[in-house]
Amino acid sequence: MSMWSGLNRGIFKRTSTFFMAVAAGTFFFERTFDLVSETIFESINKGKLWKDIKDNYQPPAAE
């Protein structure tokens, strides 16, 4: 049995399973893309983001 026949029998044969496979693939691709792009953005802008410099602008905590 080839990989194509397995995919055809398991996913592509019914519209509902094909739709669910596309929806799940889209969800996981979006989450992965968001995580990777955010990591790249933060590594490029390290030291310039608010989370890195907020201690310079917030007043010290009163005792």
Buried (B, 14 or more C-beta within 10 A) or exposed (E): EEEEEEEEEEBEEEEEEEEEBEEEEEEEEEEEEEEEEEEEEEEEEEEEEEEEEEEEEEEEEEE
